[in-house]
Amino acid sequence: MKKIIVLFTILFVAFHAFAQEKISGYVEDSLTHNRLTNVSVTLLRNGKPLKFTRSKGDGTFLIPIAQKQTGDMLQASYMGYKKQKTAVSSGKETIISMASTAFV
């Protein structure tokens, strides 16, 4: 009986892991095209924050979600740059290009 419970638990966890979709991409400077590190990337659904991550050392990010929906947006923010909203690309890597702000 214990083996059956363990087997069903493993199958459930594996099925649940494969059911998730992923939103991935990278963040870059709009002028130099250098990738930006530690950028806050937020998934917005209906204008409200749903999930959050930061870009890695190579500028890439990954947000696992249960299911993408039409109208999902990514918002990136980073000190010295303007906030950037980008539509989630279906089945493609999302590239977020950020413009720097002028300091006065």
C-alpha positions in Angstrom: 0.0 0.0 0.0 2.8 2.4 0.9 4.4 1.7 -2.6 1.2 2.7 -4.3 0.9 5.9 -2.4 4.5 6.8 -3.2 4.0 6.0 -6.9 0.9 8.1 -7.1 2.7 11.0 -5.4 5.6 10.8 -7.8 3.3 10.7 -10.8 1.2 13.7 -9.5 4.3 15.8 -8.9 5.7 14.9 -12.3 2.4 15.7 -14.0 2.1 19.0 -12.2 5.7 20.0 -13.1 5.0 19.4 -16.8 1.7 21.3 -16.7 3.4 24.6 -16.0 4.3 27.1 -18.8 7.4 29.3 -18.7 7.9 32.9 -19.7 11.5 33.5 -20.5 13.7 36.0 -22.1 16.3 38.6 -21.4 16.7 42.3 -20.6 19.0 44.6 -22.6 20.0 48.2 -22.8 18.3 49.8 -25.8 21.4 51.6 -27.1 24.3 49.3 -26.4 22.3 46.0 -26.4 24.3 44.9 -23.4 22.3 42.6 -21.2 21.3 44.0 -17.8 21.7 42.2 -14.5 19.4 42.2 -11.5 16.4 43.9 -13.3 13.1 43.5 -11.6 10.7 41.7 -14.0 7.0 41.5 -13.0 4.3 39.6 -14.7 1.1 41.7 -14.9 -2.3 40.2 -15.4 -5.2 42.6 -15.8 -2.8 45.4 -14.8 -2.0 43.7 -11.4 1.3 42.0 -10.3 1.0 38.2 -10.5 4.6 37.0 -10.3 8.0 38.5 -9.9 11.7 37.7 -10.6 15.0 39.3 -11.2 17.3 38.9 -14.2 20.4 36.8 -13.7 24.0 37.7 -14.3 23.6 37.1 -18.1 20.4 39.2 -18.2 18.0 36.2 -18.6 14.9 35.7 -16.6 12.4 32.9 -16.2 8.9 33.0 -14.7 7.0 29.7 -14.3 3.2 30.1 -14.5 0.2 27.7 -14.7 -1.1 29.2 -17.9 -0.5 32.2 -20.1 -3.5 34.5 -20.8 -4.2 37.0 -23.5 -3.1 40.4 -22.3 -0.4 39.2 -20.0 2.4 41.9 -19.8 5.9 42.0 -18.4 7.1 45.1 -16.6 10.8 45.7 -16.1 12.3 48.3 -13.8 15.9 49.1 -13.0 17.6 52.1 -11.4 18.7 54.6 -14.1 16.3 53.2 -16.7 12.7 54.0 -17.6 10.1 51.3 -16.7 9.3 49.2 -19.7 6.1 47.2 -20.3 6.2 44.5 -22.9 3.6 42.0 -24.1 4.3 38.3 -23.4 5.5 36.6 -26.5 3.7 33.3 -27.1 6.2 30.4 -27.5 9.1 32.8 -28.0 11.8 34.3 -25.9 10.7 37.8 -24.7 13.3 40.6 -25.2 12.9 43.6 -23.0 14.8 46.6 -24.3 15.2 49.4 -21.7 16.1 53.0 -22.3 18.3 54.9 -19.8 17.1 58.0 -18.1 19.0 61.3 -18.0 20.2 62.3 -14.5 20.1 66.0 -13.7 
